[in-house]
Amino acid sequence: MQHIDVIMPCGTKNDRLKSITQVALQSLSISEDPNKVKFHPVVVESHPDVLGFDYKQAEKVIKPEGDFGYHRYLNIGVAHTDSPYICLINNDVYFYKGWAKALIQEFEQDPELMSASPVTMKEHNHRAEIGQGGIWYGSEKNVHLKGWCIFVRRELFNKIGPLDEQFRFWGCDLDYCQILDKYRIKHALITDSIIDHRGCSSWRGHPESDNEPYLWRDNLKYWIKWRKQTLEAKNTHDRVEVLNWLIHRYGYKTYLEIGTSCDWCLAQVKAENKTGVDPNPQWHGAENSHVFYYKTSDQFFELNQRQYDLIFIDGLHEKDQVYRDLTNAQKILSPGGAIVVHDTLPPNEDYQASTRCGETWKGVVSYRYDNPELHVATLPEEFGLTIFKQNLETREEQPFMPPRPDELDWDFFIRNKASLLNCVSWTKFTLKERLKHY
Ligand SMILES: C[S@@+](CC[C@H](N)C(=O)[O-])C[C@H]1O[C@@H](n2cnc3c(N)ncnc32)[C@H](O)[C@@H]1O
């Protein structure tokens, strides 16, 4: 007899949602031969009024004190059970016959397999899409890993510890993918195990699913936790790393970001005092900056009285606006400060679209043309990060005189971008700037 704990976090708000869980439990109870597989379903329920007898097929109904958290609820379920196999699953699912047997078969054949996900009926019927069916090893979200169903050996938790409870709603599956990689856990998609997922239907209407701040905050938590590993795995660098490197190297304290979007960069930059400016951010959390202006950069510069050590220009990507942002930023830059402009190296002509890099490079090159004394270096990371700073070691030996702004076109850019923007590699830049005595 195989014993399987089935842990099902629920956010029941009404009868419809309660019936979704009941359907899941009912289909579970008839999905395997009870003489061969014994399920131990545990519902972890956030609604205080849902009584145990509403879930007749559940072995336990736990109603935790405190806030809902998907990982928190799963950890509670794991702590209340002791079977060798654990299925961590959403409540908006339907179990098909033999789903568990197909999984256990693979676990028995492969003692190194620690974690697995099933497929949905649709995927199963389109097996060509996933090859000839069978087993697919890997850790990619929505390919190998289905966040709504993770089937594991209990020993897994000896290795990885409890699931990270800072992820309360969004980002749980992404976090688990990273955990698989970090601990080199063998995970697979088992295409003969079929469970249908109704697709977030149980959570629609849940305060955390409707509330964008939860999404943005969980998204940020994910990046704060995993950004470094992700960059290392790809052997690359990003704007946060560049900005934090400058802050650390030059002891900058005050930081201004023009165009903040969803605080992805603003939140991760480590400066003592941060100011954000965006007339229409996707989201802003008060905890991510000391001051925030819901204004255009022009409006902000009009009223601003402060100086800043480091200014990141990433607002409207139109050439005249970039030129104006650079002019205004230079006026309020502390002595020895730096300005960084994003999206200065579009990889092809299409990237000059306003939703991508725009014509930022034209604004930057025109500004250099009018201010030839300024020192510039451009890193290739993330479609170009151009740094303006006095006494850059990586400045050109011979100052380059760019062509007149009206001579600038894409062909010219492609042929001359290395000198137009003084492109340097991250290694060269950091090495030279680090060695400099100044
Ligand atoms: C590319 S996103 C910024 C991304 C962000 N800096 C980051 O690193 O994650 C551009 C942002 O600029 C903002 N924006 C558009 N026009 C602006 C303006 N005139 N002044 C300041 N920000 C502007 C948009 O609302 C948008 O959120």
The ligand as a Gaussian input file, in Angstrom:
#p B3LYP/6-31G(d) Opt

LIG

0 1
 C       11.575000      51.707000     -19.016000
 S       10.467000      52.179000     -17.774000
 C       11.525000      52.400000     -16.386000
 C       12.106000      51.132000     -15.837000
 C       12.828000      51.260000     -14.520000
 N       13.766000      52.352000     -14.505000
 C       13.584000      49.986000     -14.204000
 O       14.811000      49.969000     -14.291000
 O       12.944000      48.976000     -13.854000
 C       10.073000      53.819000     -18.253000
 C        9.198000      54.577000     -17.279000
 O        9.285000      55.954000     -17.596000
 C        8.086000      56.586000     -17.271000
 N        7.960000      57.859000     -17.978000
 C        7.338000      58.124000     -19.156000
 N        7.444000      59.438000     -19.443000
 C        8.138000      60.005000     -18.450000
 C        8.577000      61.326000     -18.171000
 N        8.303000      62.349000     -19.019000
 N        9.261000      61.552000     -17.038000
 C        9.565000      60.545000     -16.196000
 N        9.184000      59.277000     -16.397000
 C        8.480000      59.001000     -17.508000
 C        7.028000      55.560000     -17.676000
 O        5.840000      55.793000     -16.934000
 C        7.715000      54.242000     -17.327000
 O        7.272000      53.762000     -16.094000

